[in-house]
Amino acid sequence: MARIFIRLNFDVAKSNKPELLKKLDRLVMESSARSLLDMDVDEANRVISHKMDQCMKQYDVLGDFLYFAERFSEGTVTIDYADTVKMMVSKIMANRDVIRRNIHKL
């Protein structure tokens, strides 16, 4: 399990930045029945880690970049099997405005 939050940071986020956790809810929660605001740090880390594993289902760098590009770039980023990691990052960064807009829509 990935450790996303440590207890102190999570408690501070719940108290001072609940709107950030609500945004994160939209990314990681499969149903809106629960919120990260209602969880303790261990449960929140489990939920986020599980969602990351689901999203990054290819389990390799190429698959993860392909998934990210397909999900957020509206077809403006094409990842090729021959691309290096540096090339993939450059392609994504060249289209960061489109990607940022799509992430903010979530």
C-alpha positions as CSV (number, residue, x, y, z in Angstrom):
1,M,0.0,0.0,0.0
2,A,1.3,3.4,-0.9
3,R,1.6,5.9,2.0
4,I,0.2,9.1,0.5
5,F,-0.6,10.9,3.7
6,I,1.1,10.9,7.1
7,R,-1.4,11.3,10.0
8,L,-0.4,14.9,10.9
9,N,-0.6,16.1,7.2
10,F,-3.9,14.4,6.8
11,D,-5.4,15.9,9.9
12,V,-4.2,19.4,8.8
13,A,-5.7,18.9,5.4
14,K,-9.0,17.9,6.9
15,S,-9.0,20.9,9.2
16,N,-7.6,23.6,7.0
17,K,-8.0,22.4,3.4
18,P,-11.2,20.3,3.2
19,E,-11.9,21.6,-0.4
20,L,-8.7,19.8,-1.5
21,L,-9.8,16.5,-0.1
22,K,-13.2,17.0,-1.7
23,K,-11.5,17.4,-5.1
24,L,-9.5,14.3,-4.4
25,D,-12.8,12.5,-3.6
26,R,-13.9,13.0,-7.2
27,L,-10.7,11.4,-8.4
28,V,-10.5,8.4,-6.1
29,M,-14.0,7.5,-4.8
30,E,-16.0,5.1,-6.9
31,S,-19.2,6.2,-5.2
32,S,-20.1,9.4,-3.5
33,A,-21.4,7.6,-0.4
34,R,-18.1,8.3,1.5
35,S,-15.6,11.1,1.6
36,L,-12.0,11.2,2.5
37,L,-13.1,13.7,5.1
38,D,-14.9,10.9,6.9
39,M,-11.9,8.6,7.0
40,D,-8.9,8.2,9.1
41,V,-5.4,8.4,7.6
42,D,-5.0,4.6,7.1
43,E,-8.3,4.1,5.4
44,A,-7.7,7.2,3.1
45,N,-4.3,5.8,2.2
46,R,-5.8,2.4,1.4
47,V,-8.5,3.9,-0.8
48,I,-6.1,6.2,-2.7
49,S,-3.6,3.4,-3.1
50,H,-6.3,1.0,-4.5
51,K,-7.4,3.6,-7.0
52,M,-3.9,4.2,-8.1
53,D,-3.4,0.5,-8.7
54,Q,-6.7,0.4,-10.7
55,C,-5.8,3.4,-12.9
56,M,-2.2,2.4,-13.5
57,K,-3.3,-1.1,-14.6
58,Q,-0.6,-1.5,-17.2
59,Y,2.0,-1.7,-14.4
60,D,4.8,-0.3,-16.6
61,V,5.9,3.2,-17.5
62,L,4.6,3.0,-21.0
63,G,1.2,1.8,-20.0
64,D,0.9,4.4,-17.3
65,F,1.8,7.2,-19.7
66,L,-0.6,5.8,-22.3
67,Y,-3.4,5.7,-19.8
68,F,-2.7,9.3,-18.6
69,A,-2.5,10.6,-22.2
70,E,-5.7,8.9,-23.2
71,R,-7.6,10.1,-20.1
72,F,-6.6,13.7,-20.0
73,S,-5.2,14.9,-23.4
74,E,-8.3,14.8,-25.7
75,G,-6.1,13.0,-28.2
76,T,-3.5,15.8,-28.4
77,V,-0.7,13.5,-27.0
78,T,0.3,10.4,-28.8
79,I,2.6,8.1,-26.9
80,D,4.6,5.7,-29.1
81,Y,6.3,2.4,-28.1
82,A,9.6,3.8,-29.2
83,D,9.4,7.0,-27.1
84,T,11.8,7.4,-24.2
85,V,10.4,8.6,-20.9
86,K,11.9,12.0,-21.6
87,M,10.0,12.2,-24.9
88,M,6.7,11.1,-23.2
89,V,7.1,13.8,-20.6
90,S,7.9,16.4,-23.2
91,K,4.8,15.5,-25.2
92,I,2.6,15.8,-22.1
93,M,4.2,19.1,-21.0
94,A,3.7,20.5,-24.5
95,N,0.0,19.9,-24.0
96,R,-0.2,20.8,-20.3
97,D,-3.0,23.4,-20.8
98,V,-5.4,20.8,-22.3
99,I,-4.4,18.3,-19.6
100,R,-4.7,20.8,-16.8
101,R,-8.2,21.8,-18.1
102,N,-9.4,18.2,-18.2
103,I,-8.0,17.5,-14.7
104,H,-9.8,20.5,-13.3
105,K,-13.1,19.3,-14.9
106,L,-13.1,16.3,-12.6
